[in-house]
Amino acid sequence: MKSSFLSLVGAGPGDPELITLKAIKTIASADVILYDALANDALLKYASPTAIKRFVGKRYGCHALSQQEINILIIEYACSHGHVVRLKGGDPFVFGRGGEECQALAATGIRYEVVPGVSSAIAVPAYAGIPVTQRGVTTTFAVVAGHTGGAESDIDWAAISKIGTIVFLMGVEHMSEIV
């Protein structure tokens, strides 16, 4: 039986050329790839032809599987097939629930590694020619989950407003409140 192992891989911000070399090598070595809606499908071309490829993506209001179901699937595939790649958009630790997936693995004793990805929080402004920091302008920036707006928000808006550059991700639904 193969050794159970998970690689939590950041797929970058959507442009398939912005994935790391380590991520490509990790995808190529996987027995199973569980991929998100924000991971570009073009990245699956790096997978072995024998690898199982399964979509487990989530978008606002539309989930192929709940997070709990994804955690269970990760564990089941790791135990039954060996090396699983959990391919996530952006970086798995920037609003990607990567920490939750690592906690589930740690609770079962399954080994894992994290392969960071290029975060859209920095890549998108860079593509638009907007530096998130610039000498003489700002030396700080914050990344805020915009989908946590509304009356139940725990965001300290007064404190956030004092930070140099503020990058909001997933904020379309609460755009008017954020503005």
C-alpha positions in Angstrom: 0.0 0.0 0.0 1.2 3.5 -0.8 2.1 5.9 1.9 -0.7 8.5 2.7 0.4 12.0 1.9 -1.3 15.2 0.9 0.2 18.2 -0.9 -1.8 21.4 -0.4 -0.9 23.3 -3.6 -1.6 27.0 -4.4 -2.6 27.3 -8.1 -2.0 31.0 -8.3 -4.5 33.7 -9.4 -5.9 32.1 -12.5 -3.2 32.7 -15.1 -1.7 29.2 -15.6 1.7 30.7 -16.2 1.7 32.1 -12.6 2.1 28.7 -10.9 5.3 27.7 -9.3 7.7 25.1 -10.6 7.3 23.1 -7.4 3.5 23.1 -7.8 3.9 21.7 -11.3 6.2 18.9 -10.1 3.8 18.2 -7.3 0.8 17.9 -9.6 2.8 15.6 -11.9 3.5 13.2 -9.0 0.0 13.0 -7.7 -2.2 9.9 -7.6 -5.3 12.0 -7.0 -6.0 15.7 -7.6 -8.9 17.4 -5.9 -9.2 20.8 -7.5 -11.2 24.0 -6.8 -13.3 26.3 -8.9 -10.6 29.0 -8.8 -7.8 26.6 -10.0 -7.4 27.0 -13.7 -8.3 23.7 -15.5 -5.3 24.1 -17.8 -3.1 23.1 -14.8 -4.5 19.6 -14.9 -2.4 19.0 -18.1 0.6 18.6 -15.8 -1.1 15.6 -14.1 -0.2 12.0 -14.8 -2.6 10.4 -17.2 -3.4 7.8 -14.6 -4.2 10.4 -11.8 -7.8 10.7 -10.6 -9.0 14.3 -11.1 -12.0 15.3 -9.2 -13.7 18.8 -9.0 -14.6 19.8 -5.4 -15.0 23.5 -6.0 -17.0 26.1 -4.2 -18.3 29.4 -5.4 -20.6 31.8 -3.7 -23.9 30.0 -3.1 -22.8 26.9 -5.1 -20.8 24.2 -3.4 -19.9 20.9 -5.1 -19.1 19.6 -1.6 -19.1 21.2 1.9 -15.8 21.8 3.6 -16.4 18.9 5.9 -17.1 16.6 2.9 -13.9 17.8 1.2 -11.9 17.1 4.4 -13.3 13.5 4.5 -12.6 13.0 0.8 -9.0 14.2 1.2 -8.5 11.6 4.0 -10.2 8.8 2.2 -8.2 9.3 -1.0 -4.9 9.7 0.9 -5.5 6.4 2.7 -6.7 4.5 -0.4 -4.5 6.0 -3.2 -1.4 7.5 -1.6 -0.4 11.0 -2.8 -3.2 13.5 -3.0 -2.9 17.0 -4.3 -5.4 19.5 -3.1 -5.2 22.2 -5.8 -6.6 25.5 -4.6 -6.8 28.9 -6.3 -4.3 31.5 -5.2 -2.5 30.6 -2.0 -4.1 27.9 0.2 -3.5 30.0 3.4 -5.1 33.2 2.1 -8.8 32.8 2.7 -8.5 29.3 1.2 -9.4 27.1 4.2 -6.0 25.5 3.8 -5.5 25.7 7.6 -8.8 23.8 8.2 -7.7 21.0 5.8 -4.3 20.7 7.5 -6.0 20.5 10.9 -8.2 17.6 9.6 -5.0 15.8 8.3 -3.1 16.4 11.5 -6.0 14.9 13.5 -5.7 11.7 11.5 -1.9 11.6 11.4 -1.7 11.9 7.6 1.5 13.7 6.6 1.2 16.8 4.4 3.1 19.6 2.8 2.1 23.1 1.7 3.2 24.4 -1.6 2.4 28.2 -1.5 0.8 29.9 -4.5 0.9 33.4 -5.9 -2.0 35.2 -4.2 -4.4 37.3 -6.2 -4.1 39.8 -3.4 -0.8 40.9 -4.8 -0.9 39.5 -8.4 -4.0 41.3 -9.5 -2.9 44.8 -8.4 0.6 44.1 -10.0 -1.0 43.1 -13.3 -2.9 46.4 -13.2 0.3 48.3 -12.5 -0.6 49.1 -8.9 2.1 48.5 -6.3 0.6 47.4 -2.9 3.6 49.2 -1.2 5.8 52.0 -2.6 8.5 54.0 -0.9 7.2 57.5 0.0 3.6 56.5 -0.4 2.9 53.5 1.8 4.9 50.8 3.6 1.8 48.8 4.7 -1.0 46.8 3.2 -3.8 44.6 4.4 -5.8 41.9 2.8 -9.4 41.8 3.9 -12.1 39.1 3.2 -14.8 41.3 1.7 -17.5 38.6 2.0 -17.5 39.1 5.7 -19.1 42.5 5.5 -22.6 43.3 6.6 -24.1 43.8 10.1 -22.4 40.7 11.5 -19.0 41.7 10.4 -16.1 41.6 12.9 -14.0 43.8 10.8 -12.7 46.9 12.6 -13.4 49.4 9.7 -12.0 52.4 11.6 -8.7 50.5 12.1 -8.6 49.1 8.5 -9.1 52.6 7.1 -5.8 53.7 8.7 -3.7 51.1 6.8 -1.9 52.2 3.7 -3.2 49.9 0.9 -6.3 47.7 1.5 -6.9 44.8 -0.8 -10.4 43.3 -0.6 -11.0 39.8 -1.9 -14.4 38.3 -2.4 -16.2 41.5 -1.7 -18.6 42.0 -4.6 -21.7 41.2 -2.5 -20.8 43.8 0.1 -19.2 46.4 -2.3 -21.5 49.3 -1.2 -20.7 48.7 2.5 -17.0 48.4 1.8 -16.9 51.6 -0.2 
